[in-house]
Amino acid sequence: MPILLRPMAPPDLPALLDLWVAAWQATLPATDFAARRGWMEGHLAVLHAGGATTLCACAEGQTPSGFITFFAADGLVEQLAVHPDRFGAGLGTALLEAAKRRRPQGLHLLVNQENPRAVAFYRRAGFAIIAATTNPDGRRPVWRMAWPG
C-alpha cells in the first residue's frame, strides 16, 4: 500500500499521541511514556505555535502510522515517530525525505545515545554525529546529528 504524506490536521492529534507513546515505549521500555502523553500534547502545541510543521504518514483513508515535526526555518527535527507495527516499512524514511525537500539547506536533531536503531537510521539517511550532549532537560545522553543538505 502506498504511503501518503500529508500535513497534520487537528483530528489527528489523538492518533499521533497514541503512536508516539507506542514508539517510545517500544524503544525505551523502562520509561512510562503513557504518563508523558499529556506533556507531549502540550509540547506539540508549543512547537506548532513556534512555527513547526508536522507531517503524517498513513495509508490512504487510514489513521497516521508515523509523523515528523520539524522547523523549516532552522532545520531542527524535533520529533520523528513511527508506530512499532510499522518499523522498517519505510515510513520514517519517507517522512525524513519530505523534511529534506522542505529544508534542502540541511537538518539537525538530537537522538538518544541509547537508541542505536535510530542512530543507524539517521546515519543511513546521511546524518553524521557532530557532538555528544544531553537532552534539553539534561537527563539523557544524546547525539547531536546533522545532515548538511
N, C-alpha and C positions, 0 to 999 in steps of 0.2 A: 504494500500500500504506500503511495507517495506521501512524503512529508509536506505538510502545509505549514508555512511560517506566516504569522500574522501578528499585528500589534495586540497587546493585552487589552481586553475590554473589562469594565468593572465586574460583570458576572463571572469572569474567570478567576477572581481572587480566591474563593474557597478551594477550587481545584489546584491552584498554584501553591497555596499553603499546604494542602494535603501532600502534594508531590514533593515539596521542599522538605517536609517532615520525613517522609519515607526515604528520600535520597540521603539525607544526612543521617538518619537512624541506621541505614544500611552501611554507611561509611564509617561512622564513629558510634558504635552501639553502646558505649559506656555513658554517653550523654543523652539525657531525656529531651529530645527535640520537640516532642509534643508539648512539653511545658514551655517551650520557647516560641510556640506558634503565635501568640499574641505579640511578642516582641517583633517577630518577622513581619506581621501585618503592619505594625506601626513603622517599621524600618522601610518597607516598600513605599509607604505613603510619604515619608520624608525624602526618599530618593526621587520619587516622581515629582514632588514639589520642587526639588532642586534641579530638575531638567533631565532626569534619567528616562531612558526608553526601555520598555520590557517587550520582548518578542516571545511569542508562544509557538511551540512546535506541536502539531497534532495531526492525526489522520482526519481527513475531511469529515465534518459532522461530529467529530469526537471531542471530548474534553482534552485540554492540554496534557501532554506527557513529558514536556520539558519547557524550560524558559531560560532566557538570559536577560539580565538587567545591566545596562551599561550607559555611560555618558559619552555621547558622540563628541562633545566639546573637548574633552581632555583624554579620551580613550580608556578611562577606567572601567574595567569589567567588574561589577560589584557582586553579581550572583550569576551562577550557571548551575542549573539543577535539572536532572533527568530522573524520572521515576525508575526505581531499580528494575522493574519488569522490562524496561526498555534500554537498560545499559547495553552498550555495544551495537545498538540498532542504527546509529548514525545521527541521532537527534542532536547530541552535543556538538558534533562536527558541523551540522547544518546551521545551528544557532550561532556558533562561533564564526563561521564563514560569513553569515549575514552581518554580524557586527564588524568584521573586517571590511566588508564592502561599504559600510556606512562610515567607517573611520579608517581609510586606507593609509593615513599617516602613522598608524601604529596603535597598539593596545597595550595595557598593562594591568596587572592584577596581583592579588595575594592568594596563595594557596597553602593550605595546611601541610607542614612537612610530614605529618603522619598520614597523609593521603597519597601514597605512591601511585595509585591508579590515575588520579587527577594530574599529578606532576608529569607522568608519562604521556597522558592525553595532550597536555599543553605543549610538551616538547615535540610530539608528532605534528602539532599544528604550527610549529615554527617559533614557539616561545623559548626563551632562554632564561635561566636563573640569573638575576643581576644582583641580588642581595639576600641575606638572611636577616630576619627581623621578627617581631611579634605582631599578632593581630591587634586591631585598634584598642581592644580592652586589655592588652598586654598579657593574656593568659595562655596563648598557644604560640609555639614557634611556627613561623610561616616563611615561605619563599616569596620574594618579590620577583615576578616574572614579566618579561616584556616580549612583544612581537614588534619588530621595528617597522613594519609596513613595507 
